[in-house]
């Protein structure tokens, strides 16, 4: 018998999957690959059931001869191992980011003399309903909250982008790119105090109260499924911080990052140009311990942000604080710098990793933006946060459009710089 191969990356089996199996049976023995979690999250949604459960789903489909694991988004290794005569897939991979996968398969099958079969994508009310329900399930707090910890274990580095509204949340959720034959997307979202304040026209001095900031989280959560890291600034008084932790955990936020400063908050990138007071190690440890005591799950993370390099207190101070904060219960360490050269960040990471191999390290390469994710990962960084790029890109574009409308007394001259409103609306799903 000839071999027919297809790959599934799904949490449930619907009519479309069954139709592909029926079509595949016409050509030979049907081998189904189940995409591993590590591969799946590179271009698809985070699964809501375990890999083992997904394997069982496929094994129970009538007409499937065997089930294998596909560990890569691209088919190179699996085609080399199985040597299929046919690869079959829904025709939804003929356009968009998934076209890169189809192109990869076409090249592989041309070499072996095999063929690619595109099956018309199945659209039905039942399938649409199942998709919608599964999407809502992904966004539920109990599924979303634990995802950051899972991503740290699955990804070389967790790519996180700043969002400050439902629309920017959708950009983070749905942007997928193909580059050099690979597909990639953002893993998580950062609710920045700076960008949240800026979007509201307020200064970044912890003026926007937590109730307002929680509404921003709610807006983002309503339309997305990816894990959220919350910028908690200084965390405020310990008595207030514990309520923030409890609320964020209940909402389904994955982590809060809180900085070891006290007093009126000033943006870290001002460094010593403005008065900024670093908290004592003892007091900040008390804050961490208080937050950990009120947690109800093991999913939520409290990440300690160290300002020693920003405030020019030296590497030894930064490392001393890092080890003390981990001992106090911090689930991760964020180290920050305003220098364009990442040398001191890398030095910190290397020295911290000498004695601590496992505690996640977070960096925000706003100033030292020439360094790549791969370089950071080699020095033990687990999470990279692009903390304000969406806000900074939007403002000049909007300002220029506004100036041009005033200049020309009409909108025609700016039209070629605007995304069609239909394209924007297409980001927004309807139930």
PAKEGU-878107 format. One record per residue (C-alpha): residue number from 1; z, y, x. Coordinates in pm, whole numbers, plus 50000, padded with zeros to 5 digits. Layout:
PAKEGU-878107
<node NUM,<Z,Y,X>>
...
end
This chain:
PAKEGU-878107
<node 1,<50000,50000,50000>>
<node 2,<49937,50356,50108>>
<node 3,<50233,50589,50160>>
<node 4,<50286,50900,49947>>
<node 5,<50552,51150,50054>>
<node 6,<50723,51433,49868>>
<node 7,<51040,51631,49934>>
<node 8,<51299,51755,49686>>
<node 9,<51557,52031,49733>>
<node 10,<51726,52037,49396>>
<node 11,<52064,51988,49231>>
<node 12,<51913,51826,48921>>
<node 13,<51603,51633,48822>>
<node 14,<51377,51792,48561>>
<node 15,<51036,51722,48406>>
<node 16,<50853,51876,48702>>
<node 17,<51007,51632,48950>>
<node 18,<50931,51337,48725>>
<node 19,<50571,51454,48685>>
<node 20,<50528,51466,49064>>
<node 21,<50663,51110,49094>>
<node 22,<50420,50989,48823>>
<node 23,<50129,51154,49001>>
<node 24,<50240,51017,49337>>
<node 25,<50253,50660,49201>>
<node 26,<49878,50676,49139>>
<node 27,<49819,50687,49514>>
<node 28,<50068,50437,49655>>
<node 29,<50434,50374,49742>>
<node 30,<50642,50685,49677>>
<node 31,<50879,50801,49951>>
<node 32,<51100,51097,49863>>
<node 33,<51272,51313,50120>>
<node 34,<51590,51498,50031>>
<node 35,<51624,51822,50225>>
<node 36,<51953,51841,50415>>
<node 37,<52199,52117,50333>>
<node 38,<52139,52283,50671>>
<node 39,<51765,52297,50611>>
<node 40,<51793,52383,50242>>
<node 41,<51992,52704,50291>>
<node 42,<51734,52845,50532>>
<node 43,<51493,52924,50249>>
<node 44,<51640,52800,49923>>
<node 45,<51963,52840,49729>>
<node 46,<52294,52691,49835>>
<node 47,<52339,52351,49664>>
<node 48,<52608,52315,49399>>
<node 49,<52653,51942,49455>>
<node 50,<52700,51744,49776>>
<node 51,<52413,51607,49981>>
<node 52,<52525,51254,49894>>
<node 53,<52506,51335,49523>>
<node 54,<52158,51478,49568>>
<node 55,<52050,51158,49743>>
<node 56,<52182,50951,49451>>
<node 57,<51992,51165,49200>>
<node 58,<51665,51085,49371>>
<node 59,<51743,50716,49427>>
<node 60,<51789,50674,49052>>
<node 61,<51440,50800,48967>>
<node 62,<51213,50524,48840>>
<node 63,<50909,50480,49061>>
<node 64,<51069,50590,49389>>
<node 65,<51024,50325,49659>>
<node 66,<51259,50474,49917>>
<node 67,<51458,50788,49991>>
<node 68,<51492,50953,50334>>
<node 69,<51660,51260,50479>>
<node 70,<51442,51556,50577>>
<node 71,<51636,51765,50829>>
<node 72,<51386,52046,50875>>
<node 73,<51208,52283,50639>>
<node 74,<50880,52212,50816>>
<node 75,<50739,51860,50797>>
<node 76,<50657,51788,51165>>
<node 77,<50927,51528,51232>>
<node 78,<50912,51358,50893>>
<node 79,<50532,51320,50907>>
<node 80,<50559,51179,51259>>
<node 81,<50822,50926,51145>>
<node 82,<50673,50816,50811>>
<node 83,<50300,50870,50879>>
<node 84,<50218,50924,50509>>
<node 85,<49864,50896,50377>>
<node 86,<49938,51165,50119>>
<node 87,<50185,51451,50087>>
<node 88,<50230,51569,49728>>
<node 89,<50400,51886,49604>>
<node 90,<50400,52129,49315>>
<node 91,<50137,52401,49351>>
<node 92,<50411,52665,49366>>
<node 93,<50388,52627,49744>>
<node 94,<50031,52762,49745>>
<node 95,<50152,53123,49759>>
<node 96,<50454,53329,49863>>
<node 97,<50689,53230,50147>>
<node 98,<50647,52857,50073>>
<node 99,<50280,52880,50170>>
<node 100,<50396,52859,50533>>
<node 101,<50530,52510,50458>>
<node 102,<50204,52403,50296>>
<node 103,<50003,52539,50589>>
<node 104,<50226,52339,50823>>
<node 105,<50162,52020,50624>>
<node 106,<49786,52081,50608>>
<node 107,<49764,52102,50988>>
<node 108,<49972,51787,51029>>
<node 109,<49765,51588,50778>>
<node 110,<49437,51704,50931>>
<node 111,<49546,51545,51257>>
<node 112,<49631,51211,51090>>
<node 113,<49345,51205,50841>>
<node 114,<49582,51227,50545>>
<node 115,<49554,51448,50239>>
<node 116,<49764,51708,50061>>
<node 117,<49788,51692,49681>>
<node 118,<49891,51999,49482>>
<node 119,<50028,51922,49136>>
<node 120,<50025,52201,48875>>
<node 121,<50379,52338,48853>>
<node 122,<50556,52220,48539>>
<node 123,<50675,52499,48313>>
<node 124,<50876,52416,48004>>
<node 125,<51155,52569,47801>>
<node 126,<51388,52285,47903>>
<node 127,<51311,52328,48275>>
<node 128,<51359,52704,48255>>
<node 129,<51691,52656,48076>>
<node 130,<51814,52409,48339>>
<node 131,<51710,52646,48619>>
<node 132,<51890,52936,48451>>
<node 133,<52210,52734,48400>>
<node 134,<52209,52613,48758>>
<node 135,<52162,52969,48883>>
<node 136,<52460,53085,48679>>
<node 137,<52663,52793,48815>>
<node 138,<52589,52903,49173>>
<node 139,<52736,53243,49094>>
<node 140,<53064,53113,48955>>
<node 141,<53372,53209,49161>>
<node 142,<53476,52851,49243>>
<node 143,<53132,52779,49394>>
<node 144,<53068,53114,49562>>
<node 145,<53412,53165,49720>>
<node 146,<53398,52861,49950>>
<node 147,<53041,52917,50067>>
<node 148,<53116,53137,50367>>
<node 149,<53331,52867,50528>>
<node 150,<53056,52614,50456>>
<node 151,<52790,52840,50605>>
<node 152,<52988,52888,50925>>
<node 153,<52975,52509,50970>>
<node 154,<52607,52480,50878>>
<node 155,<52447,52783,51045>>
<node 156,<52420,52877,51412>>
<node 157,<52502,53229,51297>>
<node 158,<52561,53360,50943>>
<node 159,<52327,53655,50875>>
<node 160,<52493,53914,50650>>
<node 161,<52336,54228,50503>>
<node 162,<52503,54533,50347>>
<node 163,<52468,54578,49971>>
<node 164,<52611,54850,49749>>
<node 165,<52459,54786,49405>>
<node 166,<52308,54518,49188>>
<node 167,<51958,54611,49307>>
<node 168,<52044,54593,49679>>
<node 169,<52222,54266,49600>>
<node 170,<51894,54130,49461>>
<node 171,<51714,54234,49781>>
<node 172,<51970,54039,49984>>
<node 173,<51947,53746,49743>>
<node 174,<51568,53713,49718>>
<node 175,<51418,53834,50045>>
<node 176,<51261,53541,50231>>
<node 177,<51028,53582,50528>>
<node 178,<50792,53359,50721>>
<node 179,<50777,53419,51095>>
<node 180,<50611,53194,51353>>
<node 181,<50600,52904,51110>>
<node 182,<50966,52935,51010>>
<node 183,<51127,53054,50687>>
<node 184,<51447,53253,50684>>
<node 185,<51672,53460,50459>>
<node 186,<52011,53633,50457>>
<node 187,<52311,53407,50411>>
<node 188,<52576,53647,50284>>
<node 189,<52641,54004,50165>>
<node 190,<52867,54278,50300>>
<node 191,<53027,54522,50057>>
<node 192,<53073,54814,50295>>
<node 193,<53331,55084,50236>>
<node 194,<53102,55337,50406>>
<node 195,<52795,55248,50199>>
<node 196,<52988,55211,49873>>
<node 197,<53140,55556,49928>>
<node 198,<52805,55706,50032>>
<node 199,<52630,55567,49722>>
<node 200,<52893,55748,49516>>
<node 201,<52857,56071,49718>>
<node 202,<53212,56041,49854>>
<node 203,<53344,56066,50212>>
<node 204,<53431,55743,50394>>
<node 205,<53808,55802,50403>>
<node 206,<53928,55534,50158>>
<node 207,<53885,55795,49882>>
<node 208,<53701,55555,49650>>
<node 209,<53980,55353,49491>>
<node 210,<53986,54975,49477>>
<node 211,<53921,54964,49103>>
<node 212,<53589,55141,49160>>
<node 213,<53504,54918,49455>>
<node 214,<53580,54609,49250>>
<node 215,<53324,54733,48995>>
<node 216,<53064,54740,49271>>
<node 217,<53151,54380,49353>>
<node 218,<53118,54288,48986>>
<node 219,<52774,54454,48966>>
<node 220,<52656,54258,49269>>
<node 221,<52810,53929,49155>>
<node 222,<52650,53951,48814>>
<node 223,<52299,53916,48960>>
<node 224,<52350,53717,49283>>
<node 225,<52490,53388,49411>>
<node 226,<52543,53443,49785>>
<node 227,<52891,53477,49936>>
<node 228,<53045,53823,49969>>
<node 229,<53244,53966,50259>>
<node 230,<53445,54271,50154>>
<node 231,<53516,54569,50380>>
<node 232,<53888,54624,50322>>
<node 233,<53923,54923,50559>>
<node 234,<54289,54934,50675>>
<node 235,<54408,54730,50378>>
<node 236,<54652,55010,50291>>
<node 237,<55020,54938,50241>>
<node 238,<55122,54574,50269>>
<node 239,<55254,54593,49912>>
<node 240,<54906,54699,49796>>
<node 241,<54713,54466,50027>>
<node 242,<54852,54152,49864>>
<node 243,<54715,54259,49526>>
<node 244,<54374,54327,49681>>
<node 245,<54369,53977,49831>>
<node 246,<54468,53815,49502>>
<node 247,<54205,54011,49305>>
<node 248,<53923,53941,49550>>
<node 249,<54005,53570,49560>>
<node 250,<54007,53552,49180>>
<node 251,<53670,53731,49162>>
<node 252,<53511,53478,49397>>
<node 253,<53479,53694,49709>>
<node 254,<53474,53480,50024>>
<node 255,<53647,53709,50273>>
<node 256,<53806,54045,50339>>
<node 257,<53780,54217,50676>>
<node 258,<54073,54448,50743>>
<node 259,<54104,54675,51048>>
<node 260,<54413,54723,51261>>
<node 261,<54446,55098,51200>>
<node 262,<54686,55303,50991>>
<node 263,<54683,55650,50842>>
<node 264,<54380,55838,50710>>
<node 265,<54074,55620,50764>>
<node 266,<53796,55761,50983>>
<node 267,<53472,55577,51053>>
<node 268,<53505,55370,51370>>
<node 269,<53181,55499,51521>>
<node 270,<53351,55837,51576>>
<node 271,<53581,55657,51822>>
<node 272,<53815,55895,52004>>
<node 273,<53624,56203,51882>>
<node 274,<53859,56214,51582>>
<node 275,<54224,56121,51551>>
<node 276,<54258,55749,51472>>
<node 277,<54583,55556,51495>>
<node 278,<54590,55186,51577>>
<node 279,<54852,54979,51401>>
<node 280,<55115,54792,51600>>
<node 281,<55052,54425,51657>>
<node 282,<55376,54334,51480>>
<node 283,<55305,54536,51165>>
<node 284,<54945,54421,51136>>
<node 285,<55057,54060,51175>>
<node 286,<55297,54116,50883>>
<node 287,<55002,54238,50675>>
<node 288,<54798,53927,50758>>
<node 289,<55091,53696,50681>>
<node 290,<55158,53869,50348>>
<node 291,<54794,53828,50248>>
<node 292,<54787,53461,50340>>
<node 293,<55107,53393,50146>>
<node 294,<54958,53510,49815>>
<node 295,<54634,53311,49843>>
<node 296,<54591,53035,49587>>
<node 297,<54304,52849,49756>>
<node 298,<54205,52752,50109>>
<node 299,<53858,52901,50054>>
<node 300,<53938,53271,50091>>
<node 301,<53934,53422,50443>>
<node 302,<54127,53715,50587>>
<node 303,<53943,53840,50895>>
<node 304,<54119,54077,51135>>
<node 305,<53910,54361,51271>>
<node 306,<54018,54481,51616>>
<node 307,<53960,54847,51707>>
<node 308,<54083,54835,52069>>
<node 309,<53736,54877,52224>>
<node 310,<53647,55156,51980>>
<node 311,<53967,55344,52068>>
<node 312,<53930,55271,52442>>
<node 313,<54249,55069,52465>>
<node 314,<54091,54810,52691>>
<node 315,<53985,54446,52689>>
<node 316,<54331,54301,52748>>
<node 317,<54468,54485,52446>>
<node 318,<54182,54353,52233>>
<node 319,<54240,53995,52346>>
<node 320,<54616,54019,52304>>
<node 321,<54567,54138,51948>>
<node 322,<54309,53870,51873>>
<node 323,<54540,53586,51975>>
<node 324,<54837,53741,51792>>
<node 325,<54638,53790,51472>>
<node 326,<54509,53432,51478>>
<node 327,<54865,53308,51527>>
<node 328,<54970,53518,51227>>
<node 329,<54714,53338,51013>>
<node 330,<54388,53535,51044>>
<node 331,<54088,53317,50955>>
<node 332,<53854,53510,51181>>
<node 333,<53829,53797,51429>>
<node 334,<53590,54089,51411>>
<node 335,<53540,54278,51736>>
<node 336,<53372,54618,51724>>
<node 337,<53218,54858,51975>>
<node 338,<53025,55184,51956>>
<node 339,<52849,55138,52290>>
<node 340,<52475,55070,52299>>
<node 341,<52528,54812,52572>>
<node 342,<52676,54493,52422>>
<node 343,<52839,54393,52751>>
<node 344,<53198,54453,52640>>
<node 345,<53142,54268,52312>>
<node 346,<53002,53968,52498>>
<node 347,<53285,53983,52750>>
<node 348,<53538,53974,52468>>
<node 349,<53364,53680,52301>>
<node 350,<53344,53481,52626>>
<node 351,<53710,53542,52714>>
<node 352,<53832,53470,52361>>
<node 353,<53633,53146,52353>>
<node 354,<53795,53029,52678>>
<node 355,<54117,52960,52488>>
<node 356,<54001,52956,52125>>
<node 357,<53694,52747,52048>>
<node 358,<53704,52747,51670>>
<node 359,<53821,53073,51511>>
<node 360,<53512,53250,51373>>
<node 361,<53401,53568,51550>>
<node 362,<53230,53849,51357>>
<node 363,<53027,54133,51509>>
<node 364,<52853,54438,51363>>
<node 365,<52565,54537,51596>>
<node 366,<52505,54889,51461>>
<node 367,<52519,55058,51804>>
<node 368,<52422,54764,52026>>
<node 369,<52130,54679,51799>>
<node 370,<51891,54546,52065>>
<node 371,<52078,54217,52097>>
<node 372,<51941,53921,51903>>
<node 373,<52124,53678,51679>>
<node 374,<52045,53393,51917>>
<node 375,<52208,53580,52208>>
<node 376,<52519,53649,52001>>
<node 377,<52539,53286,51895>>
<node 378,<52526,53173,52259>>
<node 379,<52843,53374,52320>>
<node 380,<53026,53213,52029>>
<node 381,<52958,53465,51750>>
<node 382,<52958,53305,51404>>
<node 383,<52880,53596,51171>>
<node 384,<52657,53899,51228>>
<node 385,<52678,54187,50979>>
<node 386,<52397,54440,50937>>
<node 387,<52643,54687,50796>>
<node 388,<52450,54993,50679>>
<node 389,<52076,54948,50732>>
<node 390,<51975,54938,50364>>
<node 391,<52160,55264,50294>>
<node 392,<52017,55432,50603>>
<node 393,<51661,55326,50520>>
<node 394,<51678,55435,50156>>
<node 395,<51807,55790,50208>>
<node 396,<51521,55930,50425>>
<node 397,<51260,55765,50202>>
<node 398,<51408,55915,49885>>
<node 399,<51457,56257,50046>>
<node 400,<51094,56269,50164>>
<node 401,<50964,56175,49819>>
<node 402,<51179,56445,49658>>
<node 403,<51049,56708,49903>>
<node 404,<50688,56609,49839>>
<node 405,<50724,56632,49461>>
<node 406,<50869,56981,49502>>
<node 407,<50593,57076,49745>>
<node 408,<50297,56956,49538>>
<node 409,<50445,57007,49188>>
<node 410,<50337,56655,49094>>
<node 411,<50393,56292,49196>>
<node 412,<50041,56184,49293>>
<node 413,<50087,56248,49668>>
<node 414,<50386,56013,49693>>
<node 415,<50246,55731,49484>>
<node 416,<50114,55526,49775>>
<node 417,<50468,55511,49918>>
<node 418,<50625,55381,49598>>
<node 419,<50672,55022,49492>>
<node 420,<50524,54958,49146>>
<node 421,<50799,54956,48887>>
<node 422,<50673,54618,48761>>
<node 423,<50737,54470,49105>>
<node 424,<51094,54605,49106>>
<node 425,<51157,54473,48756>>
<node 426,<51028,54130,48865>>
<node 427,<51335,54101,49090>>
<node 428,<51553,54103,48783>>
<node 429,<51589,53770,48604>>
<node 430,<51615,53745,48229>>
<node 431,<51834,53480,48068>>
end
